[in-house]
């Protein structure tokens, strides 16, 4: 959202209070906010709010916000002049959430087609039991893949897994040593704990269970629930699937309880990370201002990203040229 605003703009719009923090200063108190809607997140500050407003405006409220955009330490921030709470029932919550630009129904049908072509009967039965459940489908297509950085919107998890599936099929065709069916299963299962890790309401945030347990451990529990209803499922296959879920972040310091120790687990980690980082970087490039050759500093990548020349801008390097 902030990418479309500039210093001095007047804002008057309906948004969700994603976060509210109270602070004291020499003249009294002020409130720090994160507001969100379909276009993204906007930080705000409200100096010396009334006691009544402080009591009545809380996280997850739908509000009408009025204020002026200012610069604060190089970041755009809204100086709030007025906030008015709005009846939650007056608005469809989906208008406050960014949503996939792709047809997630088509994505889901393509996922089902890949599942149905899986040769391993045990894996195919497991995946069909999960993905052909109507209630699961509804939750899956609503889910984001993350709160921030990559695929952080409704339908994001479906996009992430779909694109990882395409890469996994290609990888399995290159590496004969890899069990392609097992890799497909790992891709489809690895992030299903995010269905419970993230709440999708007026904004996207972590659930209590998500913060306390994390999607990796919840993903193993999710798999266990389905395996309990399947007779004769091979124990070796169960071990390999659970290992892929537990190790898909790759390193202990990245949140994996164990590191990848099978070919399929290694590939899953690489494919997952590649899709997350490339899509995250692409989102940064898309959101950055159209008249800048470079993005702002990207903390998660520890670098700036180069957008290249813009329309009507000849290539130059501080006035220099390229000798022929």
Secondary structure by P-SEA (a helix, b strand, c coil): ccccccccccccccccccbbbbbbccccbbbbbbbbcccbbbbbccccccaaaaacccccbbbbbbbbbbbcccbbbbbcccccccccccccccccbbbbccaaaaaaaaaaaaaaacccaaaaaaaaaccccaaaaaaaaaccccccccccccaaaaaaaaaaaaaaaaaaaaccccaaaaaaaaaaccccccccccccccbbbbccccccccaaaaaaaaaaaaaaacccccaaaaaaaaaaaaccccccccccccccccaaaaaaaaaaaaaaaaaaaaaaaaacccccccccccccccbbbbbccccccccccccccccc
